[in-house]
């Protein structure tokens, strides 16, 4: 990073921390959650994007390489983060860059869990590794979907497989994670059916 970029990052981080302290002190949970999630993502992504993307890509390639033993229609070159997909007598290459590595989605789910107000510290410590692992597996399934389609239909199917079908598969799997961890947690936290009437100084609970 250039010197002015580092300075901007420091200023942004200081403002972010200040806003978090204000929102937490004022008990503004929604603003604390949104500010914390967005700020954490931007700070970590801008600082460690290359390192995290390389790490995630290596893990994804490692998992795909294991699976290729049972699906020998593609080859992984882990040192280059490249997948070669066989189709007839040709090979189609797919490079695992930071977009395909899943690092963006991993940072998002980490930030969301970290600042979700209904989670205790213990729950955060449990759910963050689960969220990261689940997101990686979902990304592997997405890539296997793309590989299978390209293997079957060739290079002309790549755009549809990568930009449409693969993303739909990934987003559906991700929605399950968000619903289970966030929406279901919020539903359970709501107190439904508890109301009280007072009639002639007698309390009736329903």
N, C-alpha and C positions, 0 to 999 in steps of 0.2 A: 504494500500500500504506500502511496505517496504521502508526504508529510502533511499536506493540507487535508487529505482524506482521513488521516489519523486524528487530526485536530477536530474535524467535523464529527467523527465518531465519538470522541471524548465528550464534546459538547452535547451531542444527542443523547449519549448515555446518562450524563449528569441530569439533563432535563427529564429524561424518562424516569430515573430513580426518584427525582423530586415529585413528579406527578403521581407516582405510585404511593409515595408516603402521604401525600395530600388526600388521595382518594381512599386510602386505607384508614386514615385518621377520621375522615368524614363518613366512613362506612358506605361509600358509593361503590357497591360491589360490581355493578355493570361496567362502570367506567374503569375500575381497577382491572377487571377481567380483559376488556378490550385493549386498554393501553398496555397492560402487561404482556398479553399475547402478541400484539403487533410489534411492540418494541423488542421483545426477546427474539422474535424471528428475524427482524431486520438486523439487529446487532450481531447475532451469531452467524447469520447467513453471509453478511458482508465481511465478517472477520475470518470465518473458517470455511467458506464455500468450497474452495479447491480441495482442502484437506478432507473435509467430510464427504465430498462427492467421490473422491478417489477411494476412500475407505468403504463407502457404501457400494460402489461399483465392484470393488474386489470381492466383497461378500456375496453380491448378487451373482457374479461370475463363478464363484466357488460353488454356490448352490446349484446353478445351472449346469456346471460341469459334472456334479454328482448325478443329477437327473439325466444327463446325456448318456449315461451308461445304460439306461433303460429306454431311451428314445434316441437312437443313433442316427437321426436325420439332421443333426446340426453339430457343429464343433466349436468349442470355446478356446480362445487364445487369451488366457487370464492375464498374461503380462502386458497385453495391449488392450484389454477390455473389449474385445471384438468377438462377435458371434458370426460364424459362417453357416448359412442355412442351405442345405442341399435342395436343388430342384431340377429334376431330370439329370442332365449332364453338366449343370452349372452350379455355382455357389453364389449366394447373395449375402452381402456383409451387413451387419448391424452393429454400430458402435455404441457402447454404453457410456454416454456422457452424463453430465450432472442432472439433466432432465430425466433421463431413463434410470438413473441410479436410485431415485425415490427420496433423495435427500431433502427436497422441498417438503414433501408430504410428511416425512419423519420429523422435521423441525416444527411443522404446524401442529401435529398431534402432541408433540412434547410440550410446546408452548401452551396449548389449550389445557392439557392436564395439569401443568404446573400452576396455572393461574385460575383454574376452575374453582369457584368459591366453596362448593359443596364437598370437595375432597379434603380429607385430613392429610397430614404429612405422611402417615403410614400408607394411606391409599395412593398418594402420589408416587411414593417410592415403589409401590407394587405395579401400578398401572403404566408408568412411563416405560419400563422395559417391555411390558406386554404390548403396549401400543407400538413401540419400535419394531419388535419382532413380528407382530401381526402385519404391519405395513410392509415390511420386507417380503414376507410370504405373499401378500397380495400383489406386490410388484413382480415377484417371480411368476405368479399365475398369469399376470398381464403379459409378461414377455413370452411365456410359453404359448399363450393364445396367439400372439403375433407370429411367433416362429411357426406354429402349426398351420396357420392360414397361408403364410408365405410359402411354406414347404408344399402345400397342396395346390395353390393357385398361382404361384410365381411372383415375379417382381411387380407386376401390374396391380397386385392386391395389397402392396405394402402400405400405401397411404390409407386405405380403408381399414386395414388391420391395425395400424399404429395409431392413427389419429381419431378413429371412431370406435371400432369394436374393442380394442385394447383399453381405451380410456373408460368406456362404459363398464367393462368388466371390473376395472380397478375401482371406479367410483362406487359401484354397487357394493363391493366388498368393504370399502372404506365406510360407507353409510352404516353397515352392520356394526362396525367398531364404534362409531360415534353414538349410535343409538344405545348400544349396550352400556357404554361407559358414561355417557353424558345424559342423554334423554331419560334412560331408565333410572339413573341415579336421581334425577330431578323429580321424576314421577313418584319414586319411593319417598322422597323427602317431603312431598306435599302431604298435608294432613287433611284428608278428605272425609267428610261425614261427621265431623265433630262440631256440634252446635249445641246451644244451651238456651232453654227458655226459663223464665222465672214467672211463676204463677202463685200468688198468695204466699210468697216467701218459700215456696217449695221448688227445688231445683230438679229439673227433668233433663236428662242427658240422652242424646240420640247418637 
